[in-house]
Amino acid sequence: MEPVEYFTQKGYSCAESVIQGAIDKGIVPAELLPVATSFSGGMGSGCLCGAISASQVIIGYLFGRNNKQGNDVTARIKAKEFIDEFKKNHKATCCRVLTAGMDMASPERKAHCANMVDECSKILEEIIKVKV
């Protein structure tokens, strides 16, 4: 199942959907899913988009300190690369800004956030060079 389908069909949050997509592909362990729950809705405060946060968790897991694929410098480089790519299409990374004017329960917001899940998953695939 694609990450966006977890968001649109299974009731997962934006962050959980990105993480579950990576779990399905064997990129990260299933134990990371509960970590993603607190990132949805901009970490409950409307700040950093949950799909972005989850993508950063995956980058850190794969390339962070004490990892065979990288180190803290590699993780930071890839984290910045992700944000730079996201900002090519959006001026902000803040959930509150990205969803400005949309009612939390509206179909418009659901569609917008589904797009964020899909876009973040695609950017993540490019950054980590593995299909999410």
Secondary structure by P-SEA (a helix, b strand, c coil): ccaaaaaacccccaaaaaaaaaaaaccccccccccccccccccccccccaaaaaaaaaaaaacccccccccaaaaaaaaaaaaaaaacccccccccccccccccccaaaaaaaaaaaaaaaaaaaaaacccc
